[in-house]
């Protein structure tokens, strides 16, 4: 309770910039949490090319767990299949997965970049207050001055507190997304070569 | 004395004349002897007189000398007395100086105490209940008036009164000068020596004391958000928590001096306008983009499924109609371009599709670069405004020196406003441009995906 109250006082002392900063922080961390949960779920996917070929031959859509199975399910869900067009359909199905992989990562990084700017905004307004107090009361009234300085320092601190872990999380998520994408691409390439060989076989027959 | 000289002169004259009168010598001799004895007798008488006179004179001299000696003695005595008296006088005047110094010090203390209490009373809301005490206190400051014991007692009582009142919460009806400068009767609650809360016709606020008049003045300016509710609740005795101005009026003064946001922004100088223009331009661009993305948003998956179905059946006209339903949207445009080339070889179709996509891309990404530029320019303009403001401030310093920090600080405070405004404008633009950019990317990706799907469907249909 005491910790909550002191946190509340901390926020109040930061001035009006604290509210957008808090909203931004909530948004950022909600996205980070969502993305991490998604990644944890997706990483359980163990769809190897061999298994995928089996599914393809049986025309049985796999259980959708991650990008690979999603691509495969989408591919198998297409109404018309012909060996000649399959390669392209597969390409389209793989391409579909890209946005979902990268979803939110850019937003997280952008928010992490904006947070220190908001902190800076708070600092500037705090300094404006401080100088306005000096302009009115001279340098004698240290207590009134301290309010502005406090606001200035607290917002910068909060901006950095939000931004540094946010940036860190953003980069981790980006690396994970890239790893997933690479996995997806190599999986797609394996399926692709199989489809192509089938297409060639179909053409030659 | 004069008589004797005459006698002598007469004798000599007779002697000289004697030879000439030899004839009558005997007689003359007789006469002479007679004269002589007469003269001798006169002489002895004169001598006797002289001796008598001398004795008298000497006696007088002696008396005078005696008197002189007496007088001298008296003088010496008097001198001694004078010295003693003046010593005593010096002693007494020293004592007087000492005593009156103490007295002056006492009066000084009393005046200083009265001045202190006056300074306190001029700010204390307690004075409003007893406006006469300001006059009473000012009377103490009159230098020619000497504070007596009763005055001192009165001052002490005033002090104790202030102390007692400082611990009280006093509710009463009283006069108040409201924000329009009119005298009104108000419900007043004085909270110790800090603040007075008032309520007139449902309007609540904090009141300060007019230092000269000793009357309550409603504090100017708008109350901070939520404060009037608190005051109302306290006046209705619903809560024990009341807002206080513990700074003794300084906070209320600042409240009345608070500028509106717009005034504050305008005080930033001429560079406020370009920043606002940048903000406005960015706002228009963002609205245009939002409107555009809203317009082109459509369920392309469903459309693509239908189109692929129709293409698979060989119903190209139906597929074109289906794609035309979303006319104007980028994916639909690409599909239409692809379907128009359905009889061409697959390479031509691919090229046609990518060409159509290239045609669509600028439409999707329009203004996004401009938004990024605006987001970058706004803080720079703010910085420029700050530097300009600082230059003005330093010019003030070259004229007036750094003696008064107020002159300088006010300028710096105003100079920083443009930086604040620049940042405040840039941050939303930054966020919006990033979000819009991602939406454009998603649309472009969707377009590409559908193009590939269409080319696959066309290849299939040619089977």
Interface residues (C-beta under 8 A of the other chain):
Chain A: X78 X79 X80 X81 X82 X84 X85 X86 X88 X89 X91 X92 X95 X96 X98 X99 X106 X107 X110 X111 X113 X114 X117 X118 X120 X121 X124 X125 X127 X128 X129 X130 X131 X132 X133 X134 X135 X136 X137 X138 X139 X141 X144
Chain B: X247 X250 X254 X257 X305 X308 X309 X312 X404 X405 X406 X407 X409 X410 X412 X413 X416 X417 X419 X420 X423 X424 X426 X427 X430 X431 X434 X435 X438 X441 X442 X445 X448 X449 X450 X452 X453 X455 X456 X457 X459 X460 X463
